[in-house]
Every structure is written in C-alpha cells, then in structure tokens.
Amino acid sequence: MKKNNFNLILFMAVSILLSACSSSKKKEQTISLSGAFALYPLAIKWSEEYKKENPDIRFNISAGGAGKGMADALSGTVDLGMFSREIAQAEIDKGVWWVAVTKDAVIPTVNAANPVFDILKTRGVTREEFQGLYIDGKYSNWNQLPGITIDQPINVFTRSDACGAAGTWAAYLGGTQEDLKGVGVFGDPGLADAVVKDEKGIGFNNSIYLYDLKTGSKNQGIEVIPIDVNENGKLDAEENFYDTFDQVLAAIATGKYPSPPARELYLVAKGKPTKQATLDFLNWVVTKGQKFVSKAGYVPLTQSKLDEQVAKLDK
C-alpha cells in the first residue's frame, strides 16, 4: 500500500514538473503584441509568414491604439508594442526602446456622397483650413471656406482612443490629440464607419483603412480630402495622387505627401528585449520580412534606415 502511494506521489510530482517545463517553453515561444491599428494588419501578415518558417512560434496580437501599445510595452504586459507616432521624450525617459519597421500616413476623409466633394477634388484643403476645422473650430459649414458656396454643415469626427493617427494628425496641425475637436470614435475601423454613415462627416484614417488592398480603389462610401500642400487654392498635378492605393503609397515614399501626417511605424519594448524568440522575430522583420511590406499596403523604409535597425538589434 505504501509503495503504491509513493508511486502515485512520484507520478504527480513528475507530471507537475513536466507541465511547468511545458508552460515555460510555451511562454518562451509565444510573442505578444498590442497597440496601433495602423500596424495591426502588417503585424498579422508578418506573423503568418514567420510561422511558416518557425512553426513552433505562437503569436498573440491585438489592436487597441498606439497609447495602449506603449503602455503595455512599458509595463511588460506584452513583448512588443505597435506604435504609430513619434516617440515622446517622456516615453524615452521611461526606458522605451524601439525599432522602425515601415511607413504609412494619416489621410483626411469625407463621406463620398457629400455634395462638396467635387469641389474639394479640384480645390483641395490647406493645412491652415484643416486647422480651422480641427483645432480652432473656425468652420462649421463648407460655405465658410473660400470658393465654396454650397450650404453644407460639417460634422467633425476624431478618435476617442489614445492613438498615433490622432497624435500625428494633430502634430500636422500644430497641436496634440487633446486639441482636436469632433466626436470621438474608437479605432480606425470605427472612424471610417462613422464617416461612411454620415453624409456631412469628415475624419481621418491610416491609409490601410481607406483603400481596398485587392483592387487598389477607395473603400465604398468614403473619399479622401486632398491636401493643397502649396496652398495656392487649387490641386496641382503633383498634389493629385489619391485615385489608387499605389499612387498614395508612392507619394508617401517620395515625400510628395507631407510628413507629418506621413510617419514611420515602430515596434517598442521596455528596454531591448532579452527573449530570444522576440529578438529573432525583430531581426526577421527588418530583413526578410520587408518583402511583405509593399504587398500588405505599406511603404518600405530605405535600406540605410533598415541597416540602422539591424545595427540597433546587434548592439
């Protein structure tokens, strides 16, 4: 009887030990990411492709805004935060470490059925006029802008979550996310949907949420408000590149689309990661993983910029 009890205890101890080892191994081979909606589709694409080469690696990826990505990374809740605005000094002071991985842009939007849109296509909107819409609250009707006589109220939408898109759009307009006026909506898909459902609505989105990746055309019900970059009151040929996704991505890559609201996207952590699986994935992202960037609807970084990221990982 005593021998049977001893065998049972030994079996249970071995089982617990094996279970603990398995759990530890599983944790070491799981890479968790949270944060920017801007980077979420590309992170999913990267994880799918990386798993083909590394089937033992698991991913947990969730979108929730760049603010959540930074907070989760700094607290150690996730291995990597997805981040979509410039890193602030306060975040550097808290020990954030980052690598740049790709580039995209925040683009202003309007409901496709808005009767003013045909005028906006030829006229564009200047940075100062966007300030009047989003920062100063100067305009509440399109007929308050020069050259527009159509009596059409303007319903302004912004993001309710702490996010890189709103921060970048505000930076372009000389403010912070807290300065932006408008009805707050959560997430990139939510903001696009709000504009689609409101004929008087304007908003802004990360470029990947505006265009259909398969067709290259704008998503149904939403249009782009072109930026009159040189502020001459009309949309010149070199400013007119919004018809297809490829044209927009080329404009971001060549700098025809201003920066901000174009910007680099980052993966961040609390100090340089020490987990080997995370380091291996990051090395893959800034080397072999770059071949998926354009196909996923993003702008690749220059080779010299990528070389800087590789060197940062090698330090």
Disulfide bonds with the S-S distance in Angstrom:
none
